C-alpha cells in the first residue's frame, strides 16, 4: 500500500476509517481467517472485528485483529475500553510529540518503518544488513521478525512500531516516490552497515592490542577492512 494512503488512513477519524474499502477488505480477511466464528464463544452470530492494538492502524497485520461476536466484544471493552486501548497504542502521524531521532538510531527507525509498510523492500536490504548491525534491541528484534517473514509483532514492541511508523511522515509530507524510498533505504542500510563495521574495527583493534599476536584475529580485522573499503567505494558511486 502506498505510504501516502497509509498516512491518510491513520490520520482520518476512526469512524471514517471503518467506512473505507481498506478496512472492509481487512475485516473480511480476519473473518475468513477465523472461519466466521467468534474466537471466544465460537458463535457465528453478530460478528465484529476487534483491535488488540491500534499501533499499525491503516496497515494492520492480521495478528493485530481478532473476530468476536457483539456480546464478547462488549465484554472485552468492559474490562478495557476501546478509548483506553487507542490512547495507549495509537499515535497520530502529525503529533508534535514525535520527533526524528539522530544518526544511527534514525536510520534504524526509517529502515524498519519502510519494511513494515512494504515488506517487499526487504530484498533491497537483506543482502546488506544482518540483525546484529542494529544497535537498538527493539529495532533489532523487529528486523529479525521481518526477515523471518512474520508481522506478528509482540505487544512489548508496539511502542517501537508507533515510533518507526512516525518516521515515514517526513517522506509522505515531501511527496517522495517509491524510487526515492528504495534509494533511501539502500543508502540507510549501507550507512548502518558502515557503522557496524567501524564498531567491529574498534573492538578487534582493542582485542589485538591487549593480547599476544593472534593471526586469526588479525586476519578477521583485515577482512573487515576490505569490506569497509568496498562499502565506502559503493557509497561514493
C-alpha positions in Angstrom: 0.0 0.0 0.0 1.3 3.5 -0.8 2.6 5.2 2.3 0.6 8.4 1.5 -2.6 6.4 1.6 -1.5 4.8 4.9 -1.0 8.2 6.4 -4.5 9.2 5.2 -6.0 6.2 6.9 -4.0 6.8 10.1 -5.0 10.5 10.4 -8.7 10.3 9.4 -11.2 9.9 12.3 -11.6 6.3 13.4 -15.2 6.2 12.4 -14.3 7.3 8.9 -11.6 4.7 8.7 -14.1 2.0 9.4 -16.0 3.1 6.3 -13.1 2.7 3.9 -12.6 0.0 1.4 -9.3 -0.9 3.0 -10.9 -1.6 6.3 -13.7 -3.6 4.6 -11.1 -5.8 2.9 -9.1 -6.2 6.1 -12.2 -7.1 8.1 -13.2 -9.7 5.6 -9.7 -11.2 5.7 -9.9 -11.5 9.5 -13.4 -13.1 9.4 -12.2 -15.6 6.8 -9.1 -16.5 8.8 -11.2 -17.1 11.9 -13.7 -19.3 9.9 -16.5 -16.7 10.6 -16.7 -17.7 14.2 -16.2 -15.7 17.4 -12.8 -16.7 18.8 -14.2 -16.7 22.4 -17.6 -18.4 22.2 -17.5 -19.9 18.7 -20.8 -18.4 17.6 -21.4 -17.3 14.0 -23.9 -14.6 15.0 -23.3 -10.8 15.1 -19.6 -10.9 14.3 -17.3 -8.0 14.7 -13.5 -7.4 14.4 -11.6 -6.3 17.4 -8.3 -4.4 17.5 -5.8 -5.7 20.1 -3.7 -2.7 19.3 -4.0 0.5 17.1 -0.3 0.9 16.7 -0.5 0.0 13.0 -3.9 1.4 12.2 -4.4 1.7 8.5 -1.9 -1.0 7.7 -2.7 -3.7 10.4 -1.2 -7.2 10.1 -3.9 -9.7 10.7 -2.5 -10.7 14.1 -3.5 -7.2 15.4 -7.1 -8.2 14.9 -9.5 -10.9 16.0 -13.1 -12.0 15.4 -15.6 -11.5 18.3 -19.3 -11.6 18.5 -21.0 -8.4 19.7 -21.5 -9.8 23.2 -17.9 -11.0 23.6 -16.6 -7.7 22.1 -18.6 -5.7 24.6 -17.3 -7.9 27.4 -13.7 -7.2 26.3 -14.3 -3.5 26.4 -16.0 -3.6 29.8 -12.6 -4.8 31.0 -10.6 -2.3 28.9 -12.4 0.4 27.0 -11.7 1.0 23.3 -10.7 4.6 24.1 -8.1 3.3 26.6 -6.6 0.8 24.1 -6.4 3.5 21.4 -4.9 6.1 23.8 -2.2 3.6 24.8 -1.3 2.3 21.4 -2.2 4.8 18.7 -0.1 7.9 17.8 -1.3 10.2 15.1 1.4 10.8 12.5 1.0 14.6 12.8 1.6 14.5 16.5 4.2 17.1 17.6 5.3 14.8 20.4 7.2 12.6 17.9 10.5 14.0 16.6 13.1 12.4 14.4 15.9 10.9 16.2 19.6 11.4 15.4 22.1 9.4 13.5 22.2 5.7 13.6 19.0 5.4 15.6 17.0 7.3 13.0 18.5 5.2 10.2 17.2 2.1 12.1 13.8 3.6 12.6 13.4 4.6 8.9 14.5 1.2 7.7 12.1 -0.6 10.0 9.3 1.8 9.1 9.8 1.2 5.4 9.8 -2.5 5.8 6.6 -2.6 8.0 4.7 -0.6 5.3 6.2 -2.6 2.4 7.9 -5.9 3.2 8.9 -6.3 -0.4 11.6 -3.7 0.3 13.5 -6.3 2.3 15.0 -7.6 -0.9 17.0 -4.3 -1.2 18.5 -4.5 2.3 18.7 -8.2 3.4 21.9 -8.6 1.4 23.5 -5.6 3.2 22.3 -5.8 6.8 22.1 -8.6 9.4 20.2 -8.2 12.6 23.4 -7.8 14.5 24.0 -4.5 12.7 21.2 -2.8 14.6 22.3 -1.1 17.8 18.8 -0.9 19.4 17.4 -4.1 20.9 13.8 -3.2 19.8 14.6 -2.4 16.1 16.9 -5.4 16.0 14.1 -7.8 17.1 11.6 -6.3 14.7 14.1 -6.7 11.8 14.7 -10.3 12.8 10.9 -11.0 12.8 10.5 -9.3 9.4 13.3 -11.3 7.9 11.6 -14.5 9.2 8.5 -13.5 7.2 6.2 -12.7 10.1 4.4 -9.5 11.0 3.4 -11.0 14.4 4.9 -8.2 16.5 4.8 -8.7 20.3 2.8 -6.2 22.3 6.0 -5.2 24.0 7.2 -3.7 20.8 4.1 -1.8 19.8 5.5 1.4 21.1 8.5 1.0 18.8 6.2 0.3 15.9 4.4 3.5 16.6 7.7 5.4 16.6 9.1 3.9 13.4 5.8 4.4 11.6 6.1 8.0 12.5 9.5 8.1 10.8 7.6 7.8 7.5 5.9 11.2 8.0 8.7 13.3 6.6 8.8 11.3 3.4 5.0 11.4 3.0 4.8 15.2 3.6 7.5 15.7 1.0 5.8 13.5 -1.6 8.6 11.1 -2.1 8.3 8.5 -4.8 8.9 4.7 -4.4 12.1 5.0 -6.4 13.3 7.6 -3.9 12.3 5.4 -1.0 14.2 2.5 -2.5 17.3 4.6 -2.9 16.9 5.9 0.7 16.5 2.5 2.3 19.6 1.2 0.5 21.6 4.3 1.5 20.5 4.0 5.1 21.3 0.2 5.1 24.7 1.0 3.8 25.3 3.7 6.4 24.1 1.3 9.2 26.4 -1.4 7.9 29.3 1.1 7.8 28.7 2.0 11.5 28.6 -1.7 12.4 31.9 -2.4 10.6 33.5 0.6 12.3 32.3 -0.7 15.7 33.8 -4.1 14.8 37.1 -2.4 13.8 37.3 -0.7 17.2 36.5 -3.9 19.1 39.0 -6.0 17.2 41.8 -3.4 17.4 41.3 -3.3 21.2 41.4 -7.1 21.5 44.5 -7.4 19.3 46.2 -4.5 21.1 45.7 -6.1 24.5 46.7 -9.6 23.7 49.6 -11.5 22.2 49.8 -11.9 18.4 46.7 -13.7 17.2 46.8 -14.5 13.4 43.1 -15.3 13.3 42.1 -12.0 14.8 44.4 -10.1 12.5 43.0 -11.9 9.5 39.5 -11.1 10.7 40.5 -7.4 11.1 42.0 -7.4 7.6 38.8 -8.9 6.1 36.8 -6.3 7.9 39.0 -3.5 6.3 38.3 -5.0 2.9 34.6 -5.0 3.5 34.7 -1.4 4.8 36.7 -0.2 1.7 34.2 -2.0 -0.6 31.3 -0.4 1.2 32.8 3.1 1.2 33.5 2.8 -2.6 30.0 1.7 -3.3 28.5 4.6 -1.3 30.6 7.1 -3.2 29.3 5.9 -6.6 
